[in-house]
Amino acid sequence: MLSRPSNKGRGDARKGERPMIVSRIRRRGFRSRPATMNVFLSAAIVGLGFLAPSACIECVGQEDTPEHTKQAEYILSFPRESDEGIYLKKATAISVDLLGNIHVVDSGQNKILVFSKKGEFLKSLGRSGQGPGDLLAPEKICFDAANTMYVYESANGRIQSFNSKGEYIRGFKVYKYIQALRVWGKRIYCVCKQQVPNNPLIEILDLDGKMLGVIGTDKRIDKIEGYRQKSMDFKKLDISGSGKIWFAWEYFSWIQGFSLEGVKHSAIDLTLPRQAEWSRQNLNALQKAPSGGPRYRSVIFAIRARGEFLYLLSSSENGAEIIVCSPGGGKALIYKLISGSEGDFHYYKDFDLTIEDGKLTIFLLQVYPDNCVEIYTVNEPGRGVH
């Protein structure tokens, strides 16, 4: 019997049973703004260069209706109680390799923990240090088409690569904080935290770290002075199997698509009521920039591109939800991942997914209140997206 991890008082969690989490922190939502403010903010979005109107695609969703909402089936959580000495301390990213093994980056332990698709602990990679193959505050991970693993370490300021056995291949220094990392062919695509004018959205490096080019410009840095003093410039990135790049901001509902060469092919504006409202409130708070410091609500925790569909991780009242978007501008399908009692606060860092025989398996990295990975499944993942 598999058990659900928690900080104390762990109990059994059976397949299909909703895990319950007790938390003392409650969600704090924003109050609705007047319609006139919403019109102003919509104009500000275009004026600040977030989305090009000619390329904008509305991703229209109907929340909480049977046609467009489906609850995913909870399967299990790990690490398990039986995995003595195996735990997550400060997990920052999750990625599934080509063999189906789940890699969890733990910045607090300077390790990468590897689990099977059933949550069984297999091995850990890395040791604390600064030498080749050592890890110090690893934060990002990805795999290329040859199952080569790439890891970014913030404390060492470098990107390292390892073969499928976990053996060191090469590494190079980077002098910027990397927020997202993907590899396509012999190119490394990354987004960095740069509080400077004409901030590029995406930087392209070769496998030795040489700069090859940039994609896009973050015009907000030029237009909104407050961004230079704020730490909410969190960006997301993924690349589909067909070579389409997708870029998003954590606090806004706008997603942009580029080719591998940097040509913008589309943009998605989430019009789902909850996410659109959070995005408007965040932009309004940012523009006001109160001296006491505003509170922002995360809209998109992570993104994954599979085929022609884009999967977005967002939050709900009692857990997370996966929003499925079609670049063709169709309706969004929402998969609800129930993680606790209604109104409890949960924080998610990342997710990954696999699609096999018409079944979508979701690996959700929850970092509060439990440091764990939750597995959910949904049948017919493409259904409802047109």
N, C-alpha and C positions, 0 to 999 in steps of 0.2 A: 504494500500500500504506500503510495506516494503522499508526502505531507507538504503542506504549504508553509514556506518559511515566514517567520515573523520575528520581531525583536525579542519577544518572550511569549510564553504560553502558546507554543505552536500546536496546531491541531491537524487532523487528517483532512485532506481535500480529495474528494472522489471525482472521477470523470463526470463532467456535466454539472457538478454542483457549484454554485456561485460562491467564490471565496469572500469572506467577510473580514473587513479590516476596521478596527476602531481607531479613530484619530481625534485628537482634541482641537485640531486646527480646522476651521470651517472656511468655505469659499467666500470670498468677498467680491461681489459683482459690481458692475458699474450701473449707474442710473441712466435711463434713456435720455437722449438729447432731443431738443426740439427739431422738427423737420427742417427748419431753415438752416440749422447748423449742419445737418446731414448733407444738404445741397451744397453748402459752402465747402465741406470737406471733400465731397466728390469732385468739385472743381479743383480743389487743391491737389488732389491725387494726380490729375492730368497735368496741371500746371507745374508740378514739381518733377515731372518726367518719370513717374513710376511706371506708367503703362502708355504705350503709344496707342491712341484711340483706334487707328486703322487696324491694329493687330490684336485688339482686345477681344477675348472670347469670354462670355459669361458662362460660368459653371453653375447652373441653376439647380438647387436642391430643394426637396420637400422634407422637412424634418418631422420625425415622429409620426409618419404615416406608414402603414404596412407595405405600401408599394415600394417605398424607397428606403426603409429602415429594416435592418435585420440584426437580431442579436446573435453574436458569435458564440460558439460552444466552448466553454472553458475546459481545458484538458488537464493541465498540471502546472506546477511551479517548481523552480529549482534555483539554487542548490537545495538538495534534499537533506533531511535530518541525518540520514544514514551516511552522507558524505562527510565524515568526521574531518574537521579542520578546513573544510572547503566553504568559503563564504564570499560575499561581495562587500567590499568596504567603501569604495568610491567608484562605482561603475560609470563609464562615460560613453561607451558606444558598443554596438552589437552588430555582427555581420555573420552571415552563413556562407561557408565556402562551397566550392563546386561538388564536394563530396557529401554535403548536407550537414557538416559539423558546425556547431554554433560557437563563435568566438566572442567572448565578452572582455572588453578592455577594462581593467581595473587600475585606475590611476593611483589609488591609495596604496595598493600593494605592489605597484610596478610590475604587473604581470598581465598576461592574457590567458584567461581560463577557457579551456576548450571542452565542450559538452557534445554528446550525441543529440540527434534530433528528438530523442525521448528524454532528454534532460540528464542523462548519465554522465558523470564527470569522467573525462578521458585523460587530460593532462594539463599542465600549465606551461606557458612559454615565457622566457625572459627572467632576468634577475636584475636587482638594483645596481646601477653603475653607469659609467660614461663610455665604456669601451664598445667596440663593435659587437653587436648582438645584445648588449645590455639595454635596459629600459629605465627611464626616469620620467615619471609623470606621463605615461602614454595616454593619449586622448582620442585619436582617430584611427580607424582601420578600414581597409578595403582590399578586395581581391581582383586580379585581372583575369583575362580569359584563360591563362595558363595556371590558374590557382596560386599565383605568387601573391604573398601577403605584403601589404605596405602599411607601415605604422608611423604615425606622427607622435613625437614626444615634445611636450611643451617645455619641460625643464632642461632637456638637452638641446632643444631648438634644432631638431633634425627629422628627416624622414629616412626610415630604414626599410629594406625589403628582405623577405625570407622565402625560401622555397616551401613546398607543400609539407616537408618534414620539419619545418621550423628552423632550418639552418640559415645562418646569415649569408646574404648575397652582397649587398652594398648599402651605403648610407651617405647622406650629405647634409650639410647645415642649411637651415632656413632661418631668416632673421625677421620673420613676421609670425604672428599668432594665427595658426591655421584653424578655421572653423569647420571646414568640410573638405573631404579628400576623395577623389575618384581617379582611376587609371583606365585609359583606353589606348590600346596598342602600345606604343612607346612614348606616350604622353601622359603627364600627370596634371590633372585639372584640380585646382584648389581655390578656395575662397579664403581671404585673409582679413583680419581686423586691421584696418588702416584708417585712421582718423585724419585724412588729408584730402584736399580738393582733388577732383577728378579721380576719385577712388575707383579702380577697376573692380567690376563684379567678380570676375574669374581670372586667375592667372594660369598660364600654361607653361609647364616645365618639361625638360627631357628627363630621362631616367638618372642623370647625374646632377640634376638640380639647376641646369642652365635655363634661363628665361627664354621662352620661344615667342611669347606674345600674351595679349590680354583680350578679354571679351567684355564689352559693355562698360558703362560708366555709371557710378552711383551718384546721380545728380542731387540726391538729398544732402550730401555733404556740402555742396555749394549753396543750397537754398536755405537749409535749416541750421543755424549756428549751434542750436542746442545739442545737435548730434555730436559735436566735438567734445562736449563735456559728459555725454551719457555713455553708458556701457550696454546699451540695448541693441547694438548693431550686430545681432546674431543672424547668420546666414545659413542656408541649407542648399545642398547640391546633390543631384544624382544624374546618371546617364543611362538611357535605355539601351536595350540590346541592338537597336537599329541605329544607335549613335546620336540620339537626341538628348541635348543637355537641358535639364530643368533646374531652375534657380528660384529660391524663395527666401523671404525674411520671416523670422519667428513671430514677430509681433504684428504682421500685416497679412492681409488675405490675398496678396497679389503674387502671382507666379509667372515667371518669364521662361520662354523656351528658345534655345539657340541651337544652331548646327555646331558640329565639332570645330568648324572654322570661324564661328562667332557670328554667323548671320542669324538675326532674330526671325523666327518663323511663327511664333504665336505667343499669346499671353492669356492667362486665366485669372479672372476675378471671381473669387468665391462669393456668391450671393446667398449662401446659407445664412439664415437670420442671425444665429449666435456668432458665427465667425466674422460676418460682416460688421456686426455691431461692435465686437471687441476691437476690430481693426480701426473703425472710426473713432472709438474712444481713445485708443492708443495714439493715433495721429493728433487728436485734439489735445491730449495731455502733453504730448511732445511739443506742440506749437506754443502752448502756454508756458511750459517749462517752469513750474512753480519752484520757488527757492527751497521749499522743504523736500522736493524730490517726488515726482509722481509715481504711482504704482501702475505697472503695465500688466496686461493679461496676455499670456502666450496663446497665439492663434494656431501656429503650425510648429509642432515639436520636431518633426522629421519628415522627409519625403523619400519615396522609393518609386522608381519607374520600371514597369514591367510591360513589355510589348508596347502597345499604344495607350495603355492606361497609366495614370498617375495615382499613387496611393499616398494619402496625407494622414499623419498622426495628429489628432487634436484631442481635446479633453471634453468630457461630458459631466453631468451632475454627479455620477457615482462611478466614474472610471474613465476610460478612453474611448475614442471612436476612430475608425479608419474611414476616411472619405475617399471614394473612388471617383476620379474625374477622367473624362474622355477629352482629349485635345480637340475633338470634333465639335465641342460645344454642347454635348448632350447633358442629361440630368445626372446628378451625383447620387451614388448609392452609399448609404451609411451603414457600416458594421459597428455595432455597439459592443464594447468589451467591458463587462461588468466586473469591477475590482473591489467594490465595497458597498457600504450603506449610502443611501442618498444623502448628499450634502457633505460627505467626508472629503477632505482634501487629499489629492494624490498628485504626484509629480512624475512625469515620464521624460526620459532622456532620449530614447531612440527606439527603433524597431527594425525588424527585417521580416521578410516573408518568402515563402516558396509556394509554387503552384504546381500541383501534380494530380493528374487524373480528375480534373474538374474540382479539386479541393484546394482551397486557400488556407495555408497554415501561417499564423501570425506569431512572431516571437517578440514580445513586448518587454522592454527594459524599464522597470519601475524602480525609481530610486528613493521614493518616499511614499508611505511610511516604511515599506519593506524594501530592502535591497535584494531584488530577485528578478528572474525572468519568468514571465507568464506565457503559456502557450494556448492559443485559441485556434479553432478551425471554423471555416465557413464553406458550405457547398456552393457550387456554381458561382465563382467569383466574378464573372463578367456579366451576369444577369442584371438587368435594370439599367445598364449604362448604354446609351444609344449614340 
